[in-house]
Amino acid sequence: MASAPRGLFTPHPRIRVSVAADETQQRVAHAILDGEPAGVLITRDPKDRPWVAWLGVAKATRGNGVAKHLLLTAFDTLRARGRHTVGVDTDTHNATDAVRVYQRAGMVSQGTADAWAPEL
């Protein structure tokens, strides 16, 4: 879990984000960059542990701040709902450098874990 960063959000002139909620405490944010679909972020919002459930950015739009914009929009939305922290689990060896994306959005690591699986 990380504290939701404050004061980092500045609207991006080329990115538009819309957020939709449903009755399951899930919110979906869609990003449009220069009129084209660019990314999606899903957050879950139970009172005891809000978290980023999924974040994806179209390969062609990476490097334009779409992921950071989606994350900061989510942080603002969660903060407005009275949340003070938000978590995310990610593969630290992710080929898309996900850890750096979360760090640039103001998140800090609270720990790491190893995944274990049997060979079948």
NORKA-V376993 format. One record per residue. N is the residue number from 1. SS is DSSP state (A for helix, B for strand, O for the rest). PHI is phi in degrees with one decimal (* if undefined). PSI is psi in whole degrees, 0 to 359 (999 if undefined). Layout:
n = [N,N]
ss = [SS,SS]
phi = [PHI,PHI]
psi = [PSI,PSI]
//
This chain:
n = [1,2,3,4,5,6,7,8,9,10,11,12,13,14,15,16,17,18,19,20,21,22,23,24,25,26,27,28,29,30,31,32,33,34,35,36,37,38,39,40,41,42,43,44,45,46,47,48,49,50,51,52,53,54,55,56,57,58,59,60,61,62,63,64,65,66,67,68,69,70,71,72,73,74,75,76,77,78,79,80,81,82,83,84,85,86,87,88,89,90,91,92,93,94,95,96,97,98,99,100,101,102,103,104,105,106,107,108,109,110,111,112,113,114,115,116,117,118,119,120]
ss = [O,B,B,O,O,O,O,O,O,O,O,O,O,O,B,B,B,B,B,B,B,O,O,O,O,B,B,B,B,B,B,B,B,O,O,B,B,B,B,B,B,B,B,B,O,O,O,O,O,O,B,B,B,B,B,B,B,O,A,A,A,O,O,O,O,A,A,A,A,A,A,A,A,A,A,A,A,A,A,A,O,O,O,O,B,B,B,B,O,O,O,O,O,O,O,O,O,A,A,A,A,A,A,A,O,O,O,O,O,O,O,O,O,O,O,O,O,O,O,O]
phi = [*,-133.6,-65.6,-68.6,-59.0,-111.9,72.2,-96.9,-82.2,-128.3,-54.7,-96.9,-65.3,-103.7,-113.5,-118.2,-122.6,-118.4,-121.7,-123.0,-118.0,-129.8,-75.2,-96.2,65.4,-110.6,-125.4,-120.0,-111.7,-111.1,-108.6,-119.2,-115.0,51.0,83.4,-115.1,-56.0,-126.6,-171.6,-140.1,-132.3,-117.3,-116.7,-113.3,-131.9,-70.1,-60.0,-84.8,-164.1,-69.0,-154.1,-83.3,-86.5,-161.1,-139.8,-142.6,-127.6,-57.4,-53.3,-67.0,-107.5,-65.6,88.9,-109.7,86.1,-63.1,-60.7,-62.0,-62.3,-61.7,-62.7,-66.7,-63.7,-62.7,-60.3,-62.1,-64.4,-65.7,-60.9,-64.0,-90.7,89.0,-86.1,-117.7,-137.5,-147.9,-109.9,-153.6,-112.2,-147.3,-77.8,-69.4,-109.2,-58.4,-65.7,-92.4,59.7,-57.3,-57.3,-64.2,-60.3,-66.5,-62.9,-64.3,-87.8,98.6,-84.0,-128.1,-67.6,-109.2,149.9,-131.7,-141.0,-96.7,-100.0,-122.7,-150.9,-79.2,-85.1,-103.0]
psi = [145,151,140,118,145,147,14,341,120,123,142,129,338,353,132,134,134,142,131,143,157,181,356,16,29,140,138,125,130,132,138,127,120,40,359,144,133,329,166,140,134,128,150,144,51,151,329,341,82,146,160,114,327,138,128,138,134,135,319,342,2,149,6,7,12,311,314,318,316,315,314,326,317,317,315,318,315,319,319,336,7,11,148,347,161,139,164,141,134,157,117,350,21,134,342,7,45,322,315,324,313,321,318,337,2,4,152,148,136,3,166,160,153,146,138,140,144,151,126,999]
//
